Amino acid sequence: MYDVIIIGGGIVGCALARELSRYRIRVALLEREVEVGFGTSKTNSGIIHAGHHAHPDTLKGQLEWIGNQMWDDLARDLNFGFSRIGELLLAMQAEDLSHLEKLKKQGERKGVTGLEMWSPKRLRQEEPNLSHDILQALHAPTAGVVNPYEACFGLIECAQQNGVELFCGQPVLSITREDDGLLIHTSRQQFRGRFILNAAGVFADQVAAMVGADDFKILPRKGEEYMLDRRLQGIVTRLIFPTSTASSKGVLIIPTVDGTIMVGPTAEDVNDREDLSTTFSGADKVFTAVRRYCPAISERDTITEFAGLRAVADTNDFVIGPSPIKGFFNVAGIQSPGLTAAPAIATYVAKMLRGEGLALDEKTDWQAKIEGPPRFALMSAEERRA
């Protein structure tokens, strides 16, 4: 019998595993793919949001800024790529200016530091390759970029060295209620647990339905992204955001943690939970949008492309907390800024578990750090040959 079983090995599931590995409890993580981070997290944009985007009255807004502040320690302890490069939110037309002011005030209300309006003159000094038609920009220095699958690997490696058991290639088929907990049936074996954390991404509502806790629906939203030739490295040095829409933060320019430039994503609601196709229409949307604020970028610069699915709940907020089924918790609907909030989600859920009666006694020998993999992109030629 496990004290806690986590279903789903994306960034949130792995963050939950590491957080719970601090305590003297027995924890397992079940992942349907052959490795952690192979679902939504693998195709994530890798952005650590500055903290001012999500409204403070939402769970997303409450956890976004808290999570943002946890990434420096995580990157140091787990040795994955992370850099606070900052972001610029652009006003391309007069009606965008009020939105920038609103977000600045919203961020300041949440405690986000360093928010500053930049004039066209300042923009041209700092980012000379951006369009001269930009009216103003909101600079947020607390934004960053991370390699999301490296982060998943680091989190789960740390969790395992502290006793968490990982089972990959174990899609959950059904869940049965028992007197003292819940019995999970996978394609290969059974697992008993007192508490189940449903962090199954785009499949979270289907997992919840297995116990009758599906009072929400996941609406998959596909985003296509395009990686550009390395010769464009440095064309911008910060994350570039247009003014957002109701369904998306828009098409971004993303200097990745490894230096290459990525553009995207699109935002297309789809029914197929495994649709990772890229399309000509998606490419056209991305590059038409990007050329408005960075004319030098062209689709001819593309070296590879991919798509991912975001787990958007019909509540348009995170769905986190205990369900009516004793011991079953949903940690679902983790769309943007889910990557940013992931470490804060983990501590938030741990507090909930304690409140539900799970004894969380800290280990005296818990190890926060791992060595991590070698980072060849940051090595000199001599270091690579060694």
Residue pairs with C-beta under 8 A, 6 or more apart in sequence:
1 26
1 180
1 181
1 192
1 193
1 194
2 26
2 27
2 28
2 165
2 191
2 192
2 193
2 194
3 25
3 26
3 27
3 193
3 194
3 195
3 358
4 20
4 25
4 26
4 27
4 28
4 193
4 194
4 195
4 196
4 197
4 353
4 358
5 27
5 28
5 29
5 30
5 182
5 184
5 191
5 193
5 195
5 196
5 197
6 13
6 16
6 17
6 20
6 27
6 28
6 29
6 30
6 197
6 199
7 13
7 30
7 172
7 184
7 196
7 197
7 198
7 199
7 200
7 207
8 29
8 30
8 31
8 32
8 39
8 198
8 199
8 200
8 201
8 203
8 204
9 17
9 29
9 30
9 31
9 33
9 35
9 36
9 37
9 38
9 152
9 156
9 166
9 168
10 36
10 37
10 39
10 40
10 41
10 152
10 199
10 201
10 334
11 37
11 41
11 44
11 148
11 151
11 152
11 155
11 338
11 339
11 342
12 199
12 331
12 334
12 338
12 342
12 345
12 346
13 29
13 31
13 36
13 197
13 199
13 331
14 29
14 36
14 37
14 151
14 152
14 155
14 156
14 159
15 155
15 342
15 343
15 345
15 346
16 29
16 197
16 199
16 331
16 345
16 346
16 349
16 350
17 27
17 29
17 155
17 156
17 159
17 164
17 166
18 155
18 156
18 158
18 159
18 162
18 164
18 346
19 343
19 346
19 347
19 349
19 350
20 27
20 159
20 164
20 346
20 350
20 353
21 27
21 158
21 159
21 162
21 163
21 164
21 366
22 162
22 360
22 362
22 363
22 366
23 350
23 360
23 361
23 362
23 363
24 359
24 361
24 362
24 363
25 358
25 359
25 360
26 163
26 165
27 159
27 163
27 164
27 165
28 164
28 165
28 166
28 167
28 191
28 193
29 36
29 156
29 159
29 164
29 165
29 166
29 167
30 167
30 170
30 172
30 184
30 186
30 191
31 38
31 166
31 167
31 168
31 169
31 170
32 39
32 169
32 170
32 171
32 172
32 200
32 203
33 39
33 168
33 169
34 168
34 169
35 168
36 152
36 153
36 156
36 166
36 168
37 148
37 149
37 151
37 152
37 153
39 201
39 202
39 309
40 201
40 202
40 308
40 309
40 310
40 311
41 148
41 149
41 152
41 339
42 148
42 149
42 308
43 223
43 225
43 276
43 306
43 307
43 308
43 309
44 148
44 308
44 339
45 223
45 225
45 252
45 254
45 262
45 264
45 265
45 339
46 145
46 146
46 147
46 148
46 254
46 256
46 257
46 339
47 143
47 144
47 145
47 146
47 239
47 252
47 254
47 339
47 340
48 68
48 71
48 82
48 84
48 143
48 144
48 145
48 146
48 339
48 340
49 64
49 68
49 87
49 143
49 336
49 337
49 340
50 68
50 86
50 87
50 107
50 112
50 115
50 140
50 141
50 142
50 143
51 64
51 65
51 68
51 69
51 107
51 110
51 111
51 112
51 140
51 142
51 340
52 65
52 103
52 104
52 106
52 107
52 108
52 110
52 112
52 115
52 140
53 64
53 103
53 244
53 249
53 337
54 60
54 61
54 64
54 337
55 61
55 106
56 62
56 106
56 109
56 110
58 317
58 318
59 317
59 318
59 320
60 317
60 318
60 337
60 341
61 110
63 318
63 341
63 344
63 345
63 348
64 110
64 337
64 340
64 341
64 344
65 110
65 111
65 112
66 341
66 344
67 337
67 340
67 341
67 342
67 343
67 344
67 345
68 142
68 144
68 340
70 343
70 344
71 82
71 144
71 146
71 340
71 343
72 82
72 84
74 80
74 82
74 151
74 154
74 155
74 343
75 81
75 82
75 146
77 158
77 368
77 369
77 370
78 151
78 154
78 155
78 157
78 158
78 369
78 370
78 372
79 154
79 369
79 370
79 371
79 372
79 373
79 375
80 146
80 147
80 150
80 151
80 153
80 154
80 372
81 146
81 147
81 150
81 257
81 258
81 375
81 377
81 378
82 144
82 145
82 146
82 147
82 151
82 257
83 144
83 145
83 257
84 141
84 142
84 143
84 144
85 143
85 144
85 145
85 237
85 238
85 239
85 255
86 139
86 140
86 141
86 142
86 143
86 144
86 238
86 239
87 139
87 140
87 143
87 238
87 239
87 240
87 241
88 118
88 123
88 127
88 130
88 137
88 138
88 139
88 140
88 238
88 239
88 240
88 241
89 100
89 103
89 137
89 138
89 140
89 241
89 242
89 243
90 96
90 130
90 134
90 136
90 137
90 240
90 241
90 242
90 243
90 293
91 97
91 99
91 100
91 134
91 135
91 136
91 137
91 243
92 131
92 133
92 134
92 135
92 242
92 243
92 292
92 293
93 135
94 135
96 135
96 243
97 135
97 136
99 243
99 244
100 117
100 136
100 137
100 138
100 243
103 138
104 115
104 117
104 138
107 115
107 140
108 115
112 140
112 142
113 141
113 142
114 139
114 140
114 141
114 142
115 138
115 139
115 140
116 138
116 139
117 136
117 137
117 138
117 139
118 126
118 136
118 137
118 138
118 139
119 136
120 132
120 134
120 135
120 136
123 130
123 134
123 137
124 130
124 132
126 237
126 238
127 236
127 237
127 238
127 240
129 235
129 236
129 294
129 296
130 236
130 240
130 293
130 294
131 292
131 293
131 294
131 295
133 292
134 293
139 238
143 238
143 239
145 239
145 254
145 255
145 256
145 257
146 257
146 339
147 256
147 257
147 258
148 339
150 373
153 373
154 370
154 372
156 164
156 166
157 370
157 372
158 367
158 368
158 369
158 370
159 166
160 166
161 367
161 370
162 363
162 366
162 367
167 186
167 191
169 187
169 188
170 186
170 187
170 188
170 189
171 186
171 187
172 184
172 185
172 186
172 200
172 207
172 210
173 185
173 186
173 187
174 184
174 185
174 210
175 182
175 183
175 184
175 185
175 196
175 207
175 210
175 211
175 328
176 182
176 183
176 185
177 183
177 211
177 325
178 192
180 194
181 192
181 193
181 194
181 195
181 327
182 192
182 193
182 194
182 196
182 211
182 325
182 327
182 328
183 190
183 191
183 192
184 190
184 191
184 192
184 193
184 196
193 327
194 327
194 358
195 327
195 328
195 329
195 353
195 356
195 358
196 327
196 328
196 329
197 329
197 331
197 349
198 204
198 207
198 208
198 213
198 328
198 329
198 330
198 331
198 332
199 331
199 332
199 334
200 206
200 207
200 332
201 309
201 311
201 334
202 218
202 220
202 273
202 309
202 310
202 311
203 218
203 273
204 218
204 311
204 319
204 330
204 331
204 332
204 333
205 214
205 216
205 217
205 218
205 332
206 214
206 218
208 214
208 215
208 216
208 323
208 328
208 330
208 332
211 323
211 325
211 328
212 324
212 325
213 323
213 324
213 325
213 328
213 330
215 323
216 313
216 314
216 315
216 319
216 330
216 332
216 333
217 313
217 314
218 311
218 312
218 313
218 314
218 332
218 333
219 269
219 312
219 313
219 314
220 269
220 270
220 271
220 272
220 273
220 275
220 309
220 310
220 311
220 312
221 247
221 267
221 268
221 269
221 270
221 309
221 310
221 312
221 335
222 266
222 267
222 268
222 269
222 270
222 275
222 276
222 307
222 308
222 309
222 310
223 264
223 265
223 266
223 267
223 268
223 307
223 308
223 309
223 310
224 264
224 265
224 266
224 268
224 278
224 279
224 282
224 283
224 286
224 305
224 306
224 307
225 262
225 263
225 264
225 265
225 286
225 305
225 306
225 307
225 308
226 262
226 263
226 264
226 283
226 286
226 287
226 299
226 302
226 304
226 305
227 256
227 260
227 261
227 262
227 302
227 303
227 304
227 305
227 306
228 260
228 261
228 262
228 263
228 297
228 301
228 302
228 303
229 301
229 302
229 303
230 259
230 260
230 303
231 301
232 260
232 261
232 297
232 301
233 255
233 259
233 260
233 261
234 255
235 261
235 294
235 296
235 297
236 253
236 255
236 261
236 294
237 255
238 255
239 252
239 253
239 254
239 255
240 252
240 253
240 254
240 293
240 294
241 249
241 250
241 252
242 250
242 251
242 252
242 289
242 292
242 293
243 250
244 250
245 267
247 267
247 269
248 265
248 266
248 267
249 336
250 289
251 263
251 264
251 265
251 266
251 285
251 286
251 289
251 290
252 263
252 264
252 265
253 261
253 262
253 263
253 290
253 293
253 294
253 297
254 261
254 262
254 263
254 264
255 261
256 262
258 377
259 377
261 297
263 286
263 287
263 290
263 297
264 286
265 286
265 307
265 308
266 282
266 285
266 286
268 282
269 312
270 309
273 309
275 307
275 309
276 306
276 307
276 308
276 309
277 307
278 305
278 306
278 307
282 307
283 299
283 302
283 305
287 297
287 298
287 299
290 297
291 297
291 298
310 335
310 336
311 332
311 333
311 334
311 335
311 338
312 333
312 335
313 319
313 332
313 333
313 335
315 333
317 333
318 331
318 332
318 333
318 334
318 338
318 341
318 345
319 330
319 331
319 332
319 333
320 329
320 330
320 331
320 332
320 345
320 348
320 349
320 352
321 329
321 330
321 352
322 328
322 329
322 352
322 356
323 329
323 330
327 356
329 349
329 352
329 353
331 345
331 349
334 341
334 342
334 345
338 345
350 360
353 360
354 360
376 384
